[in-house]
Amino acid sequence: MREAMQFGGLASCKVVAGDRGLDNQIESITVMEVPDVVRWLNGNVLLLSSLYPIKDDEEAIRSLVPQLAAAGNSALAIKTQTYVDKIPVTIIDAGNRLNFPIIEIPSDMAYLEIMTPLMEPILKRVDTGKSRLEDFYQWIKELALGGKGIPALTEAIEQMTGNLITVGSELSSLELFQGMDVIPLTRAQHSDLKAAKRPIRMQRVLNHKQTSCIVAPLLLNEEVWGDITCWQTTREFMEQDFQVLDRAMMLIALEFLKAITKHDLEQALKDHFLTDILLSRRLDITEVIEKAKMFGWDFSQSYQVVCIRIDEKNYREEAQAPDEEKNSERNRRILYKLNSIFRFDSQQAIVTLVNDLIVILFSREIKSGMPLLPYMKDPLKDNILHRMDHVRDDLIAAYDDALISIGIGRFYVGLDGMHRGYEEATKAIQYGKPWGQNGAVHFEDLGIYRVLHAVQDHTELKSLQAETIGKLAAYDSIHESELLFTLKQYFENNGSVSETAKKLFVHVNTIKYRLQKIEQITACSVHNAEQQLLLHIGLKIHGMLEVEQPC
């Protein structure tokens, strides 16, 4: 104890009684949280207390020091001015009588200021038994209660295990890789952790090498939101390492919960703010720019708008209502992933959720002497498409139960430009489906749909569709035929009867018969340019009306 009084917070504490007992050995530190704590102590323990559990029990106060001394413990340190104004006289008298050190802790000192400096020499003892684990559990609990956060908890785990500790997370701000190159968990490893709900052995890649490790899941609502990984970098694993991670993962999961709750609140404010901007043109530009600064956004710049729509795979085929709660949770996690993808982005990407669409804003520089916006042909269009195709591939790999559709609007100037870009991005998602595009869709590439979507009154569009393709759709429905699909394939194969027959695996004469039937029903010849154009446009309108719904 004499040596311990030179460490950390104890150096600022005062021995008020029992100084002849300072040669007592100290092997453990604990905090008094229950009245009968003494019965659980194994000796050589420094007990920290505010006396709260026994402050109204005079007999317990009178017997505390004799019991501690009889059990062979080290000392009693009492924080005053919290629940007791001063250390009771009976405790001071017993300390002097029994040569048992009584230490006064200043009211403004946290227990951690005493515990943390002493834990390292204590944990380095040869003893690896239960008492050492109990010391560790008490320490990390105090670290968590003291609000020291994930870095302090991982440092404590490192001291206990003697190996490197990293923390992975879907929320990039919670990751702690300590400068190491860590490959994320695979989907199979993620599934194994979710099923195990406890620390398990794995092989993962650290600094480009396969490395043995123990991985503990960070679970919230039965979902894995991250991991604590103990890497075998210094010594072989022991059974107690699993126990250490098992106890620590609950405390770090609580840190995750606090951080995620805070992040979600901030994200909701961002989503609400950006929704107002993208869906309304009646805004005070100066006010918006000032408010955006609260979120670290510079809306004096201009932004490219990209929208991502997440649908449940096979939802339409199964004719089932989507699980709104499940979809909302998935969208939230995808939002985290996108924020992680773009966190080092030089274009200062903004990622938010607007009307069930994930919206990404990329800042773009407008150089003097450049042509007026929107560009006739955007010089960065191919770069943006390529980039978003990669993003889509990453999302599909992580969420194979989701359909990912990406729409990109043209680039415009200012807040009004963001509004127009958002409208075009949503249209690119809608009209990209009948157009047949599988990857990201740029509004520039929608062709005739760019004209059709601009028609405010759809009465004439619906009339044209009814007079042409609508008749084929009605005929197919009644006779269970495939005239509409055949016409689509015929046009996609540039009017080649033989190629269409190959694609549909039927005889050429079958295609010729179907084309004749199409001409009879629609009164439009597939060989007359003007009438063929009506059928082409009718198909486009038909596809547009099928998918047209508010995004």
Solvent accessible surface area in square Angstrom, and as a share of the most:
residue,aa,sasa,rsa
1,M,11,0.05
2,R,121,0.44
3,E,128,0.57
4,A,5,0.04
5,M,22,0.10
6,Q,135,0.60
7,F,70,0.29
8,G,42,0.41
9,G,7,0.07
10,L,0,0.00
11,A,63,0.49
12,S,78,0.50
13,C,16,0.10
14,K,134,0.57
15,V,41,0.23
16,V,41,0.23
17,A,6,0.04
18,G,3,0.03
19,D,84,0.44
20,R,195,0.71
21,G,5,0.05
22,L,17,0.09
23,D,100,0.52
24,N,46,0.23
25,Q,124,0.55
26,I,34,0.17
27,E,74,0.33
28,S,14,0.09
29,I,0,0.00
30,T,22,0.13
31,V,12,0.07
32,M,8,0.03
33,E,87,0.39
34,V,68,0.39
35,P,83,0.52
36,D,65,0.34
37,V,13,0.07
38,V,18,0.10
39,R,169,0.62
40,W,166,0.58
41,L,26,0.13
42,N,130,0.67
43,G,14,0.14
44,N,47,0.24
45,V,9,0.05
46,L,0,0.00
47,L,1,0.00
48,L,0,0.00
49,S,0,0.00
50,S,14,0.09
51,L,0,0.00
52,Y,115,0.44
53,P,33,0.21
54,I,4,0.02
55,K,73,0.31
56,D,124,0.64
57,D,68,0.35
58,E,133,0.60
59,E,100,0.45
60,A,25,0.19
61,I,20,0.10
62,R,122,0.45
63,S,29,0.19
64,L,4,0.02
65,V,1,0.00
66,P,44,0.28
67,Q,90,0.40
68,L,0,0.00
69,A,32,0.25
70,A,93,0.72
71,A,44,0.34
72,G,40,0.39
73,N,6,0.03
74,S,0,0.00
75,A,0,0.00
76,L,0,0.00
77,A,0,0.00
78,I,0,0.00
79,K,28,0.12
80,T,4,0.03
81,Q,118,0.52
82,T,67,0.39
83,Y,112,0.42
84,V,21,0.12
85,D,110,0.57
86,K,149,0.63
87,I,9,0.05
88,P,31,0.20
89,V,98,0.56
90,T,59,0.34
91,I,1,0.00
92,I,50,0.25
93,D,72,0.37
94,A,3,0.02
95,G,0,0.00
96,N,82,0.42
97,R,156,0.57
98,L,72,0.36
99,N,68,0.35
100,F,3,0.01
101,P,0,0.00
102,I,0,0.00
103,I,0,0.00
104,E,57,0.25
105,I,0,0.00
106,P,48,0.30
107,S,56,0.36
108,D,127,0.66
109,M,17,0.08
110,A,46,0.36
111,Y,35,0.13
112,L,10,0.05
113,E,84,0.38
114,I,1,0.01
115,M,0,0.00
116,T,57,0.33
117,P,46,0.29
118,L,8,0.04
119,M,0,0.00
120,E,74,0.33
121,P,63,0.39
122,I,11,0.06
123,L,1,0.00
124,K,147,0.62
125,R,57,0.21
126,V,146,0.84
127,D,59,0.31
128,T,66,0.38
129,G,33,0.32
130,K,152,0.65
131,S,39,0.25
132,R,20,0.07
133,L,16,0.08
134,E,81,0.36
135,D,2,0.01
136,F,0,0.00
137,Y,23,0.09
138,Q,18,0.08
139,W,6,0.02
140,I,0,0.00
141,K,70,0.30
142,E,17,0.08
143,L,7,0.03
144,A,17,0.13
145,L,131,0.65
146,G,45,0.44
147,G,54,0.52
148,K,105,0.44
149,G,17,0.16
150,I,13,0.07
151,P,83,0.52
152,A,27,0.21
153,L,2,0.01
154,T,2,0.01
155,E,100,0.45
156,A,0,0.00
157,I,0,0.00
158,E,43,0.19
159,Q,58,0.26
160,M,3,0.01
161,T,1,0.00
162,G,36,0.34
163,N,5,0.03
164,L,25,0.13
165,I,0,0.00
166,T,1,0.01
167,V,0,0.00
168,G,7,0.07
169,S,17,0.11
170,E,43,0.19
171,L,8,0.04
172,S,24,0.16
173,S,94,0.61
174,L,21,0.11
175,E,41,0.18
176,L,42,0.21
177,F,53,0.22
178,Q,81,0.36
179,G,83,0.80
180,M,68,0.30
181,D,59,0.31
182,V,14,0.08
183,I,82,0.42
184,P,102,0.64
185,L,35,0.17
186,T,74,0.43
187,R,125,0.46
188,A,68,0.53
189,Q,31,0.14
190,H,55,0.25
191,S,66,0.42
192,D,77,0.40
193,L,0,0.00
194,K,79,0.33
195,A,82,0.64
196,A,31,0.24
197,K,94,0.40
198,R,135,0.49
199,P,7,0.04
200,I,28,0.14
201,R,139,0.51
202,M,22,0.10
203,Q,97,0.43
204,R,11,0.04
205,V,38,0.22
206,L,12,0.06
207,N,63,0.32
208,H,147,0.66
209,K,146,0.62
210,Q,127,0.56
211,T,21,0.12
212,S,33,0.21
213,C,1,0.00
214,I,0,0.00
215,V,0,0.00
216,A,0,0.00
217,P,1,0.01
218,L,0,0.00
219,L,42,0.21
220,L,21,0.11
221,N,138,0.71
222,E,108,0.48
223,E,50,0.23
224,V,2,0.01
225,W,6,0.02
226,G,7,0.06
227,D,8,0.04
228,I,0,0.00
229,T,0,0.00
230,C,0,0.00
231,W,0,0.00
232,Q,54,0.24
233,T,72,0.42
234,T,107,0.62
235,R,67,0.24
236,E,127,0.57
237,F,19,0.08
238,M,77,0.34
239,E,121,0.54
240,Q,14,0.06
241,D,0,0.00
242,F,45,0.19
243,Q,75,0.33
244,V,0,0.00
245,L,0,0.00
246,D,59,0.30
247,R,97,0.35
248,A,1,0.01
249,M,19,0.08
250,M,106,0.47
251,L,30,0.15
252,I,0,0.00
253,A,10,0.08
254,L,100,0.50
255,E,19,0.09
256,F,0,0.00
257,L,82,0.41
258,K,114,0.48
259,A,28,0.22
260,I,7,0.04
261,T,82,0.48
262,K,131,0.56
263,H,39,0.17
264,D,36,0.18
265,L,117,0.58
266,E,74,0.33
267,Q,13,0.06
268,A,54,0.42
269,L,101,0.50
270,K,53,0.22
271,D,23,0.12
272,H,125,0.56
273,F,11,0.05
274,L,0,0.00
275,T,30,0.18
276,D,64,0.33
277,I,3,0.02
278,L,0,0.00
279,L,82,0.41
280,S,40,0.26
281,R,127,0.46
282,R,233,0.85
283,L,59,0.29
284,D,82,0.42
285,I,105,0.53
286,T,98,0.57
287,E,114,0.51
288,V,10,0.06
289,I,37,0.19
290,E,95,0.43
291,K,87,0.37
292,A,0,0.00
293,K,119,0.50
294,M,144,0.64
295,F,41,0.17
296,G,67,0.65
297,W,23,0.08
298,D,56,0.29
299,F,5,0.02
300,S,81,0.52
301,Q,56,0.25
302,S,7,0.05
303,Y,4,0.02
304,Q,0,0.00
305,V,1,0.00
306,V,0,0.00
307,C,0,0.00
308,I,0,0.00
309,R,41,0.15
310,I,17,0.09
311,D,28,0.15
312,E,44,0.20
313,K,80,0.34
314,N,72,0.37
315,Y,75,0.28
316,R,147,0.54
317,E,139,0.62
318,E,91,0.41
319,A,91,0.71
320,Q,113,0.50
321,A,93,0.72
322,P,40,0.25
323,D,73,0.38
324,E,124,0.56
325,E,146,0.66
326,K,95,0.40
327,N,22,0.11
328,S,70,0.45
329,E,56,0.25
330,R,14,0.05
331,N,12,0.06
332,R,70,0.26
333,R,17,0.06
334,I,0,0.00
335,L,4,0.02
336,Y,1,0.00
337,K,61,0.26
338,L,0,0.00
339,N,42,0.22
340,S,28,0.18
341,I,64,0.33
342,F,10,0.04
343,R,107,0.39
344,F,171,0.71
345,D,25,0.13
346,S,109,0.70
347,Q,51,0.23
348,Q,108,0.48
349,A,24,0.19
350,I,10,0.05
351,V,8,0.04
352,T,0,0.00
353,L,50,0.25
354,V,1,0.00
355,N,78,0.40
356,D,111,0.57
357,L,3,0.01
358,I,1,0.00
359,V,0,0.00
360,I,0,0.00
361,L,0,0.00
362,F,5,0.02
363,S,12,0.08
364,R,19,0.07
365,E,134,0.60
366,I,79,0.40
367,K,123,0.52
368,S,117,0.76
369,G,87,0.84
370,M,65,0.29
371,P,94,0.59
372,L,164,0.81
373,L,39,0.19
374,P,41,0.26
375,Y,14,0.05
376,M,192,0.86
377,K,141,0.60
378,D,7,0.04
379,P,90,0.57
380,L,73,0.36
381,K,19,0.08
382,D,96,0.50
383,N,98,0.50
384,I,13,0.07
385,L,28,0.14
386,H,116,0.52
387,R,70,0.25
388,M,0,0.00
389,D,53,0.27
390,H,99,0.44
391,V,6,0.04
392,R,48,0.17
393,D,80,0.42
394,D,68,0.35
395,L,0,0.00
396,I,58,0.29
397,A,64,0.49
398,A,29,0.23
399,Y,32,0.12
400,D,75,0.39
401,D,59,0.31
402,A,3,0.03
403,L,85,0.42
404,I,7,0.03
405,S,22,0.14
406,I,2,0.01
407,G,0,0.00
408,I,0,0.00
409,G,0,0.00
410,R,48,0.18
411,F,3,0.01
412,Y,7,0.03
413,V,85,0.49
414,G,23,0.22
415,L,17,0.09
416,D,71,0.37
417,G,3,0.03
418,M,1,0.00
419,H,15,0.07
420,R,95,0.35
421,G,1,0.01
422,Y,11,0.04
423,E,77,0.34
424,E,14,0.06
425,A,0,0.00
426,T,12,0.07
427,K,52,0.22
428,A,0,0.00
429,I,4,0.02
430,Q,8,0.03
431,Y,1,0.00
432,G,2,0.02
433,K,77,0.33
434,P,46,0.29
435,W,89,0.31
436,G,53,0.51
437,Q,76,0.34
438,N,124,0.64
439,G,17,0.17
440,A,2,0.02
441,V,7,0.04
442,H,0,0.00
443,F,2,0.01
444,E,26,0.12
445,D,47,0.25
446,L,1,0.01
447,G,45,0.44
448,I,64,0.33
449,Y,4,0.02
450,R,86,0.32
451,V,94,0.54
452,L,9,0.04
453,H,46,0.21
454,A,61,0.47
455,V,52,0.30
456,Q,169,0.75
457,D,91,0.47
458,H,41,0.18
459,T,88,0.51
460,E,130,0.58
461,L,16,0.08
462,K,110,0.47
463,S,44,0.28
464,L,41,0.21
465,Q,27,0.12
466,A,54,0.42
467,E,94,0.42
468,T,4,0.02
469,I,0,0.00
470,G,16,0.15
471,K,88,0.37
472,L,0,0.00
473,A,31,0.24
474,A,54,0.42
475,Y,55,0.21
476,D,22,0.11
477,S,89,0.57
478,I,134,0.68
479,H,103,0.46
480,E,161,0.72
481,S,37,0.24
482,E,93,0.42
483,L,7,0.03
484,L,24,0.12
485,F,97,0.40
486,T,0,0.00
487,L,0,0.00
488,K,73,0.31
489,Q,29,0.13
490,Y,6,0.02
491,F,24,0.10
492,E,123,0.55
493,N,20,0.10
494,N,146,0.75
495,G,31,0.30
496,S,34,0.22
497,V,34,0.20
498,S,56,0.36
499,E,73,0.33
500,T,0,0.00
501,A,5,0.04
502,K,138,0.59
503,K,117,0.50
504,L,27,0.14
505,F,189,0.79
506,V,49,0.28
507,H,121,0.54
508,V,51,0.30
509,N,92,0.47
510,T,47,0.27
511,I,0,0.00
512,K,99,0.42
513,Y,134,0.51
514,R,42,0.15
515,L,9,0.05
516,Q,105,0.47
517,K,50,0.21
518,I,0,0.00
519,E,46,0.20
520,Q,131,0.58
521,I,37,0.19
522,T,5,0.03
523,A,82,0.63
524,C,10,0.06
525,S,32,0.21
526,V,1,0.00
527,H,142,0.64
528,N,65,0.33
529,A,85,0.66
530,E,124,0.56
531,Q,64,0.28
532,Q,52,0.23
533,L,92,0.46
534,L,66,0.33
535,L,0,0.00
536,H,63,0.28
537,I,39,0.20
538,G,0,0.00
539,L,21,0.11
540,K,61,0.26
541,I,0,0.00
542,H,21,0.10
543,G,9,0.09
544,M,0,0.00
545,L,48,0.24
546,E,122,0.55
547,V,27,0.16
548,E,55,0.25
549,Q,71,0.32
550,P,131,0.82
551,C,37,0.22
